[in-house]
Structure formats: structure tokens, C-alpha cells
Amino acid sequence: MTYITGTGLTSFGRHDGRSSLDLMSMAAQLALDDAGLTRRDIDGILCGYSTVSPHIMLATMFAEHFGIQPSYAHAVQVGGATGLAMVMLAHHLVEAGVVKHMLVVAGENRLTGQSRDVSIQALAQVGHPDYELPLGPTIPAYYGLVASRYMHEHGVTEQDLAEFAVLMRAHALDHPGAQFHEPITVAEVMASKPVARPLKLLDCCPVSDGGAAIIVSREPTGAIAVRVRGCAQAHTHQHVTAAPALSELGAEIAIAKAKSAAGVAIADINYAAVYDSFTITLCMLLEDLGLAGRGEAAARVRAGHFSRDGAVPLNTHGGLLSYGHCGVGGAMAHLSEAHLQMTERAGHRQVRDATLTLLHGDGGVLSSHVSMFWERVR
Ligand SMILES: CC(=O)CC(=O)SCCNC(=O)CCNC(=O)[C@H](O)C(C)(C)COP(=O)(O)OP(=O)(O)OC[C@H]1O[C@@H](n2cnc3c(N)ncnc32)[C@H](O)[C@@H]1OP(=O)(O)O
């Protein structure tokens, strides 16, 4: 059995003058304080990659920067699925007795640490270095292609996709750390500038600075204990040209294995933390994971199902779309918010009874998937 004992999350947006290591350290210290632990207690670290600081020795560089000498250190790289993949690895290593308190951390000054063009170029390389990058498309372009196909197959409209952006923005309004604080409407999403048809500016996550950290421990440290109940991964392709049909998605494989490992059904969950790099990502993943029928996720958003007071509150901090996206740390913000909600410390954002959470991460262009369940045990 392993427990999530602490989380740390910086604000996202601009952090002028702060490096990736600074942002990782800020989040790590917040997580230690949250868990009531000191740097000496941490015997293992896992860290996500940074496109701004692509150091070969990032894990040990971070350890030195943060002032710890762990007995275990590793950097992990499976795109947007990295945060949950690290928590899964931490879960197994802690359960096996290799590490007692694993610090899982990621952060990046993606917005202020590099130019817009370098940032977009670096992001394209994360997913598709060999064949697709030389041809020019960027990550929004790939998700645009996926969106066109999915909309054609399942009758999803651009207005439907806009609903996800509006929901994430509504949630971000309640979080002081979010990058965006202006409410938006479906009409405003529709009128925002085209990026990669059918995706418009407000269908896309932004580029952000920020950091996030999670501590996975052998024993709970707080009054309310949250444990990892079960998890699984699936990796179906790397290059988008090798992707299987949209009906055979990795998310479906990962969630089926995770449900079996955890012994739970989707109907049992009462909070969801789902990757949302673009509106189409969130739409498809909700449907792949079984949180809505095919082509029906937008209707569920309109009915309030995923709102803070709905049956399955979703990404109540605002998600990648509106809290912000600083690489691996962006997706880890979902985990931090889930932990706050499950331990009843989300303040005015608090939802009712977040006792069983489904967390899902997607890396590349729907290439790598990690599904996980967290359970409140006391
Ligand atoms: C890799 C994996 O494994 C999986 C993944 O995570 S996939 C996702 C990886 N991330 C991405 O692909 C980033 C996607 N986003 C982008 O590339 C860019 O934000 C974009 C192309 C959508 C827009 O960039 P741009 O056109 O250069 O806009 P830019 O000139 O930077 O900003 C113009 C304004 O729009 C705002 N803005 C930029 N992006 C925004 C967004 N996504 N949403 C809302 N506002 C945005 C800016 O804050 C700025 O506002 P101000 O004028 O008030 O300062």
C-alpha cells in the first residue's frame, strides 16, 4: 500500500527570472511542507523533463539544486503522461521497499525561458522528431487532425468542443494560481483566432511557467489518508501516422487494466482529473474512459455533470486549458488539485465527497496513457 502524503503547486503563467530548477524547487518545498516532512526524509526523487533545460543529468541536477542526496533518482519522459507515470513508478518502488518517501517533481519556465518559436519547435520535437517535424506541423496541428476525424465519426461539433474550454475556464476563476481569470463563453471560443482547424486559440492550452510536486510514501502522514488503489499504462504508437484507428485508443486499454487492478467501476468514482491539452483531448478521453458515451461528453458538460457541484467534478483548478501548461508540471497540477479535494482542503473550491478519483494522463498525440485510481481510506 502507498499513500499520497503531500502536494505542492506554484501559480502558473509568468515567473520572470526563475529557471526550471527554481520552479521545481518551489513546488518541492511546498510538497514537503504539506506532508510535514523535511529534505532529509526524502530518499528518492523522480523528475519530469524540461524542454527549456534538456539536461542529461536533470534528476541529479535537481537534487543538488534542492540540497538533497537521495539514494534513488530518475528522470522520466513519456510526454504529457509523465506525471502519472512517475507516480506509478513511485508507487511500485515505495511498495517494494526501495524508497520510503519519493518526491515526484516537475517544473519549467516554458513561457519566459525561451522564445515563442523555439518553444513551439521544442514541443513539436517532443512528439515527432523523425518524420513529422521536418514537414512542419506542430502539436496543435496533430490534435486538429484528430479532432476533424473524431468529429466526423461521432457527430461532435465545434460548439461541443468549446464547452470544455468554457468549463475549464469557469473552474480556473476559482483558483488564484491559474494563468487565466477572465470568464469565457462558447461564442468567444468560436470567435477566437484559428490555430489549426478546427481548433481555435481557446481550444488550446497555453504555454506557461510553473511547477508541481507530489510525495508518495509508505505510510500516511496527515489526518486524511489517500492511497493509490490501482494503475496501468498503455503505449499504442509514437508517430501519429502509426496511430491505430480512433476506436482502438490507448486510453481504453489503460483504463480497462487500471479498473481491473483497482477492482473499481467507473460508476464508483466521484472526482476526475483528466488530461486536457486541447478541447478535443478532453472530449475524447472522457468518452474513452467511460465517463460519457461516444459523442455525448459535451452534453454532459452542458448538464453540469463535470461541474464542481456535479456528479463527477473534473479538473476543478482549471486544467491545462486554463490553469496552464508548463509541460509535465502542467499535468501534475491535476494531481495536486485531486489531493486537495480528497483531503478536504480545497477551500471555496471544495467538492462533496471526493473519495474515489480517476486520474488519467496522455502523452504525445494520444500515444502514451496512464490511468490511476486514488482512494480516501480514512
Ligand atoms: C507533448 C505531450 O506529450 C502532450 C501535450 O501536452 S500536447 C500540448 C503541448 N502544448 C502545446 O502544444 C502548446 C499549445 N499552445 C500553443 O502552441 C500556443 O499557445 C498557441 C499556438 C495556441 C497560441 O500561440 P500564439 O498565437 O503565439 O499566441 P501568443 O502570441 O503567444 O499570445 C497572444 C495572446 O493570446 C494568449 N494566449 C496564448 N495562448 C493561449 C491559449 N492557449 N489560450 C488562451 N490564451 C492564449 C496570450 O496570453 C496572449 O495574450 P495577451 O495578448 O493578453 O498577452
The ligand as a Gaussian input file, in Angstrom:
#p B3LYP/6-31G(d) Opt

LIG

0 1
 C        3.511000      16.799000     -25.652000
 C        2.603000      15.871000     -24.997000
 O        3.025000      14.822000     -24.583000
 C        1.140000      16.138000     -24.908000
 C        0.812000      17.603000     -24.773000
 O        0.914000      18.185000     -23.746000
 S        0.229000      18.370000     -26.091000
 C        0.267000      20.115000     -25.636000
 C        1.627000      20.751000     -25.652000
 N        1.486000      22.170000     -25.667000
 C        1.243000      22.855000     -26.794000
 O        1.171000      22.287000     -27.881000
 C        1.042000      24.353000     -26.672000
 C       -0.198000      24.772000     -27.442000
 N       -0.340000      26.214000     -27.471000
 C        0.359000      26.969000     -28.352000
 O        1.168000      26.457000     -29.139000
 C        0.141000      28.463000     -28.331000
 O       -0.409000      28.847000     -27.082000
 C       -0.853000      28.892000     -29.460000
 C       -0.271000      28.471000     -30.825000
 C       -2.206000      28.236000     -29.272000
 C       -1.042000      30.409000     -29.383000
 O        0.201000      30.992000     -29.511000
 P        0.355000      32.455000     -30.220000
 O       -0.572000      32.537000     -31.378000
 O        1.795000      32.626000     -30.473000
 O       -0.175000      33.400000     -29.145000
 P        0.739000      34.430000     -28.349000
 O        1.228000      35.465000     -29.320000
 O        1.756000      33.682000     -27.544000
 O       -0.283000      35.090000     -27.343000
 C       -1.264000      36.010000     -27.793000
 C       -2.244000      36.229000     -26.664000
 O       -3.067000      35.053000     -26.535000
 C       -2.904000      34.484000     -25.236000
 N       -2.842000      33.054000     -25.407000
 C       -1.857000      32.341000     -25.987000
 N       -2.190000      31.044000     -25.993000
 C       -3.398000      30.964000     -25.402000
 C       -4.262000      29.890000     -25.121000
 N       -3.917000      28.650000     -25.441000
 N       -5.441000      30.144000     -24.503000
 C       -5.770000      31.404000     -24.181000
 N       -4.994000      32.477000     -24.430000
 C       -3.825000      32.233000     -25.029000
 C       -1.609000      35.029000     -24.701000
 O       -1.626000      35.078000     -23.276000
 C       -1.575000      36.407000     -25.309000
 O       -2.411000      37.260000     -24.554000
 P       -2.012000      38.793000     -24.342000
 O       -2.019000      39.382000     -25.724000
 O       -3.104000      39.303000     -23.452000
 O       -0.663000      38.781000     -23.712000

